[in-house]
Amino acid sequence: MTSGKHPEPEWGQWLWVSLPGARLGAEDIRWLHQIRPGGVVLFAENGTRAEDVKKLISEIREALSPQDVWIAIDQEGGRVARLKEGVPRLSPARTLGNGDPSEIFRSAFHLGRALRQTGIDIDFAPVLDVDSNPDNPVIGDRSFSREPWEVARLSMAFSHGLEAGGVIPCGKHVPGHGDTLLDSHLALPTVDAPEAILSGREFLPFEKAIADGMPMLMTAHVMYPALDKKWPATLSRKIMQDMLRKKWDFRGLLLSDDLSMAAVGKPFPFSVVVERALSVTCDGLLVLKSRDKPLEAIRIIKGLSEKNPGLWRARLEKSIARRAVLGKRIVFCRKAAERLPR
């Protein structure tokens, strides 16, 4: 006769973390075991040569075995490229392939193949933001165009190329970071455009990407008063649940942008940020460049689950189900990439 007690849910599957160096030390391994994260995000401090990063990835996978941890990186091209050697150095999105979709596909394919051979599963690209504000301090030439349809067309060429090379794309930053004047790493930006303009400009590339099967999206830490006067997109039920999930029918994996960024970290307590992001259907919380914050996030989640275990178990199961669907795609990419010529 069993006690009927359920096993402890794998709360760490919600967390995506980063590491401080190019090799794993004993403290890093203990920390990873405490969290058991769903993803690890690589930065320049983890190495800028593909050959070195490949060794680190092997160490991470060995440390977390038999769990299958996903490895992600920001490798857009231009000024956002963590790896400098061993992978193709792409031009910024604005000038990539001179705007020719076939050339963009080809460039992304070669990038995806090199990332896959390094052991990377996910690239946080393409940028689906429309460069609608020339004074924007963070988007600029990371965007494919100032025209929404061009962004949709060219970003999906990049997306399909990455996946053909063996790496899962993650479009960002939903529902659009192009018309901001502030850097969300430093402050909380606002886009004051009415919904009719947002719909024909910011939203269009994301809706097209969803229709074309984009498997992952990353949120924007941006206020859109026309949609929600209280919460930035990452924490907004009106934007993430009502619009993205229901109206646009996005069934893929939704990641928050880094919850350590000032855009959400300054205005809101971390406990509120974690609870809201998960409750509005984020499947992964990026909590980066910190040892303590991911552990705090686990404590917050466990505290929430103790108050309402049924609700939070069911919420985790939804995210795990979405992970399972994407996991099949990742496994296929890994196996298919093995058959590609070197």
C-alpha positions as CSV (number, residue, x, y, z in Angstrom):
1,M,0.0,0.0,0.0
2,T,1.4,3.4,-1.0
3,S,1.2,6.6,1.0
4,G,-0.4,8.4,-1.9
5,K,2.1,11.2,-1.6
6,H,2.9,12.9,-4.9
7,P,6.6,13.3,-5.9
8,E,7.9,16.8,-5.6
9,P,7.2,18.7,-8.9
10,E,10.2,19.7,-11.0
11,W,9.8,23.4,-10.3
12,G,13.3,24.1,-11.7
13,Q,12.0,23.3,-15.2
14,W,10.6,26.8,-15.3
15,L,14.0,28.4,-14.8
16,W,16.6,29.4,-17.3
17,V,19.9,30.3,-15.8
18,S,23.5,31.4,-16.7
19,L,26.9,30.5,-15.4
20,P,29.8,32.8,-14.5
21,G,32.8,31.2,-16.3
22,A,34.1,29.0,-19.0
23,R,34.4,25.8,-17.0
24,L,32.2,24.1,-14.3
25,G,33.5,24.1,-10.8
26,A,32.2,22.1,-7.9
27,E,30.2,25.0,-6.6
28,D,28.6,25.4,-10.1
29,I,27.6,21.8,-10.1
30,R,26.1,21.9,-6.6
31,W,24.1,25.0,-7.7
32,L,22.8,23.4,-10.8
33,H,21.7,20.4,-8.8
34,Q,19.8,22.7,-6.4
35,I,17.9,24.2,-9.3
36,R,17.7,21.5,-12.1
37,P,17.0,24.3,-14.6
38,G,15.0,23.8,-17.8
39,G,17.6,25.8,-19.8
40,V,21.1,27.3,-19.5
41,V,21.9,30.5,-21.4
42,L,25.4,31.2,-22.7
43,F,27.1,34.5,-22.6
44,A,30.6,35.8,-23.7
45,E,32.0,35.0,-20.3
46,N,31.4,31.4,-21.0
47,G,33.7,31.6,-23.9
48,T,33.8,33.2,-27.3
49,R,35.3,30.3,-29.2
50,A,32.9,27.5,-30.3
51,E,35.5,24.9,-29.4
52,D,35.8,26.0,-25.8
53,V,32.0,26.4,-25.4
54,K,31.5,22.9,-26.7
55,K,33.5,21.6,-23.8
56,L,31.5,23.6,-21.3
57,I,28.2,22.4,-22.7
58,S,29.4,18.8,-22.3
59,E,30.2,19.5,-18.7
60,I,26.7,21.0,-18.1
61,R,25.0,18.1,-19.7
62,E,27.1,15.6,-17.7
63,A,26.4,17.5,-14.4
64,L,22.6,17.4,-15.0
65,S,22.4,13.9,-16.5
66,P,20.0,12.2,-17.0
67,Q,17.9,15.3,-17.3
68,D,18.0,16.8,-20.8
69,V,18.9,20.4,-20.3
70,W,18.5,22.8,-23.2
71,I,21.3,25.2,-24.1
72,A,20.5,28.6,-25.6
73,I,22.5,31.6,-26.8
74,D,21.9,35.1,-28.3
75,Q,23.6,34.8,-31.7
76,E,21.7,37.2,-33.9
77,G,24.6,38.6,-35.9
78,G,25.9,42.2,-35.9
79,R,26.4,43.6,-32.4
80,V,24.6,40.7,-30.7
81,A,26.8,37.7,-31.1
82,R,28.3,35.9,-28.1
83,L,30.5,33.6,-30.1
84,K,33.3,35.2,-32.1
85,E,35.2,32.2,-33.4
86,G,34.1,28.9,-34.9
87,V,30.7,30.1,-36.2
88,P,29.8,32.3,-39.1
89,R,30.0,36.0,-38.3
90,L,26.8,37.4,-39.7
91,S,26.0,41.0,-40.6
92,P,23.3,42.8,-38.6
93,A,19.7,41.8,-39.6
94,R,19.2,45.1,-41.4
95,T,21.9,44.4,-44.0
96,L,22.0,40.6,-43.9
97,G,21.9,39.1,-47.4
98,N,21.0,42.5,-48.8
99,G,17.4,41.7,-47.9
100,D,17.3,38.6,-50.1
101,P,15.3,35.9,-48.3
102,S,17.2,33.1,-49.9
103,E,20.5,34.6,-48.8
104,I,19.2,35.2,-45.3
105,F,18.0,31.5,-45.2
106,R,21.4,30.3,-46.3
107,S,23.3,32.5,-43.8
108,A,21.0,31.3,-40.9
109,F,21.4,27.7,-42.1
110,H,25.2,27.8,-41.8
111,L,24.9,29.6,-38.5
112,G,22.4,27.0,-37.2
113,R,24.7,24.1,-38.4
114,A,27.7,25.6,-36.6
115,L,25.7,26.2,-33.4
116,R,24.3,22.7,-33.5
117,Q,27.8,21.2,-33.9
118,T,28.8,23.2,-30.8
119,G,26.0,21.6,-28.8
120,I,23.6,24.5,-28.8
121,D,19.8,23.8,-29.1
122,I,18.2,27.3,-29.2
123,D,19.2,30.6,-30.7
124,F,17.4,33.7,-29.2
125,A,16.8,35.0,-32.8
126,P,15.3,36.3,-35.0
127,V,14.3,39.7,-33.8
128,L,10.7,40.2,-34.9
129,D,10.6,43.9,-33.7
130,V,9.8,46.5,-36.3
131,D,12.3,49.4,-36.3
132,S,9.5,51.9,-36.0
133,N,11.5,54.4,-33.9
134,P,14.9,55.6,-35.2
135,D,15.8,56.8,-31.7
136,N,15.4,53.4,-30.2
137,P,18.6,52.6,-28.2
138,V,18.3,48.8,-28.3
139,I,16.7,47.7,-31.6
140,G,18.0,49.6,-34.6
141,D,19.8,47.4,-37.1
142,R,18.9,44.3,-35.1
143,S,15.5,44.7,-36.9
144,F,15.2,43.5,-40.4
145,S,13.2,46.5,-41.5
146,R,11.1,49.5,-40.7
147,E,8.3,47.8,-42.7
148,P,6.2,45.2,-40.8
149,W,5.7,42.9,-43.8
150,E,9.4,43.0,-44.6
151,V,10.2,42.1,-41.0
152,A,7.8,39.2,-41.2
153,R,9.1,37.9,-44.5
154,L,12.8,38.2,-43.8
155,S,12.7,37.1,-40.1
156,M,10.9,33.9,-41.1
157,A,13.6,33.2,-43.7
158,F,16.1,33.5,-40.9
159,S,14.0,31.3,-38.6
160,H,13.5,28.5,-41.2
161,G,17.2,28.6,-42.0
162,L,18.3,28.2,-38.4
163,E,16.0,25.2,-37.9
164,A,17.1,23.6,-41.1
165,G,20.7,23.9,-39.7
166,G,19.6,22.1,-36.5
167,V,18.8,24.9,-34.1
168,I,15.4,26.0,-32.7
169,P,14.7,29.7,-33.3
170,C,13.1,31.9,-30.6
171,G,11.5,35.1,-31.9
172,K,11.6,38.2,-29.8
173,H,10.3,40.5,-28.2
174,V,6.6,39.9,-28.2
175,P,4.5,42.0,-28.8
176,G,7.1,44.5,-30.1
177,H,10.0,46.5,-28.7
178,G,10.7,48.7,-31.8
179,D,8.9,51.9,-30.8
180,T,10.7,52.5,-27.4
181,L,12.9,55.2,-26.3
182,L,14.4,53.4,-23.3
183,D,16.5,50.3,-22.9
184,S,14.5,47.8,-20.8
185,H,17.8,46.6,-19.2
186,L,17.9,50.0,-17.5
187,A,14.3,51.2,-17.2
188,L,10.7,50.3,-18.1
189,P,9.9,51.6,-21.6
190,T,6.4,52.6,-22.8
191,V,4.8,52.4,-26.3
192,D,2.0,54.9,-26.3
193,A,0.6,54.0,-29.8
194,P,-3.1,53.2,-30.1
195,E,-4.1,49.6,-30.6
196,A,-5.0,50.2,-34.3
197,I,-1.4,51.3,-35.0
198,L,0.1,48.5,-32.9
199,S,-2.0,45.9,-34.8
200,G,-0.8,47.0,-38.2
201,R,2.9,47.6,-37.2
202,E,4.3,45.9,-34.0
203,F,1.9,42.9,-34.0
204,L,2.1,41.8,-37.6
205,P,5.5,40.0,-37.6
206,F,4.5,38.0,-34.5
207,E,1.2,37.0,-35.9
208,K,2.8,35.9,-39.1
209,A,5.5,34.0,-37.2
210,I,2.9,32.1,-35.2
211,A,1.0,31.2,-38.3
212,D,4.3,29.9,-39.8
213,G,4.9,27.7,-36.8
214,M,7.4,29.7,-34.7
215,P,8.1,27.3,-31.8
216,M,9.3,29.8,-29.2
217,L,8.8,33.5,-28.4
218,M,10.4,35.8,-25.8
219,T,8.4,38.5,-24.1
220,A,9.1,42.3,-24.0
221,H,9.4,44.2,-20.7
222,V,7.5,47.1,-22.2
223,M,4.3,48.9,-21.2
224,Y,1.5,49.2,-23.8
225,P,-1.1,51.4,-22.2
226,A,-3.6,50.8,-25.1
227,L,-3.6,47.2,-24.0
228,D,-2.8,47.2,-20.3
229,K,-2.3,50.3,-18.2
230,K,-1.0,48.4,-15.1
231,W,1.4,45.6,-16.2
232,P,4.2,45.4,-18.8
233,A,3.8,42.7,-21.4
234,T,5.8,40.1,-19.6
235,L,3.4,40.3,-16.6
236,S,0.2,41.1,-18.5
237,R,-2.6,38.6,-18.6
238,K,-4.4,40.8,-21.2
239,I,-1.4,40.6,-23.6
240,M,0.1,37.2,-23.0
241,Q,-2.9,35.1,-22.2
242,D,-5.8,36.9,-23.8
243,M,-4.1,38.2,-26.9
244,L,-1.0,35.9,-27.6
245,R,-2.4,32.6,-26.4
246,K,-6.1,33.0,-27.2
247,K,-6.5,35.5,-30.0
248,W,-3.3,34.7,-31.9
249,D,-3.5,31.0,-30.9
250,F,0.2,30.7,-29.9
251,R,0.8,27.1,-28.6
252,G,4.5,27.2,-28.4
253,L,6.9,27.8,-25.6
254,L,6.9,31.3,-24.1
255,L,10.0,32.6,-22.4
256,S,10.2,35.8,-20.3
257,D,13.0,38.2,-21.1
258,D,15.5,38.3,-18.2
259,L,13.6,39.0,-15.0
260,S,16.7,40.6,-13.5
261,M,16.4,43.5,-15.9
262,A,15.5,46.9,-14.4
263,A,12.3,47.2,-16.5
264,V,10.5,44.7,-14.2
265,G,13.0,44.6,-11.3
266,K,12.7,48.2,-10.3
267,P,8.9,48.7,-10.3
268,F,7.9,45.3,-8.9
269,P,9.0,43.0,-6.1
270,F,10.7,39.9,-7.4
271,S,8.0,37.7,-5.8
272,V,5.3,39.5,-7.8
273,V,7.4,39.3,-11.0
274,V,7.8,35.5,-10.7
275,E,4.1,34.8,-9.8
276,R,2.8,37.1,-12.6
277,A,5.1,35.8,-15.3
278,L,4.1,32.3,-14.6
279,S,0.4,33.0,-14.2
280,V,0.2,34.8,-17.6
281,T,1.5,31.6,-19.2
282,C,5.3,32.0,-19.4
283,D,6.8,28.5,-19.7
284,G,10.3,29.6,-18.8
285,L,11.7,32.4,-16.6
286,L,15.1,33.8,-17.6
287,V,16.8,34.6,-14.3
288,L,20.4,35.4,-15.5
289,K,23.7,36.7,-14.2
290,S,22.9,35.7,-10.6
291,R,23.5,32.9,-8.2
292,D,20.9,34.0,-5.7
293,K,17.9,35.0,-7.8
294,P,17.2,31.6,-9.3
295,L,17.3,30.0,-5.8
296,E,15.0,32.8,-4.6
297,A,12.7,32.1,-7.6
298,I,12.5,28.4,-6.6
299,R,11.6,29.4,-3.0
300,I,8.9,31.7,-4.3
301,I,7.4,29.0,-6.5
302,K,7.5,26.5,-3.7
303,G,5.7,29.0,-1.4
304,L,3.0,29.6,-4.0
305,S,2.5,25.8,-4.5
306,E,2.1,25.3,-0.7
307,K,-0.7,27.8,-0.7
308,N,-2.4,26.3,-3.7
309,P,-0.8,23.0,-4.8
310,G,-3.5,22.0,-7.3
311,L,-3.3,25.3,-9.2
312,W,0.5,25.4,-9.5
313,R,0.9,21.7,-10.3
314,A,-1.6,22.0,-13.1
315,R,0.2,25.2,-14.3
316,L,3.6,23.4,-14.3
317,E,2.1,20.4,-16.2
318,K,1.0,22.8,-19.0
319,S,4.5,24.1,-19.4
320,I,5.9,20.6,-19.3
321,A,3.5,19.5,-22.0
322,R,4.6,22.4,-24.2
323,R,8.2,21.5,-23.4
324,A,7.5,17.9,-24.5
325,V,6.3,19.1,-27.9
326,L,9.3,21.3,-28.4
327,G,11.6,18.6,-27.0
328,K,10.6,16.3,-29.9
329,R,11.6,19.1,-32.3
330,I,14.9,19.5,-30.6
331,V,15.6,15.8,-30.7
332,F,14.8,15.7,-34.4
333,C,17.1,18.6,-35.0
334,R,19.9,16.9,-33.1
335,K,19.5,13.7,-35.1
336,A,19.1,15.4,-38.4
337,A,22.2,17.5,-37.9
338,E,24.3,14.4,-37.4
339,R,23.5,13.5,-41.1
340,L,24.6,16.8,-42.5
341,P,27.9,17.0,-44.2
342,R,30.7,18.6,-42.1
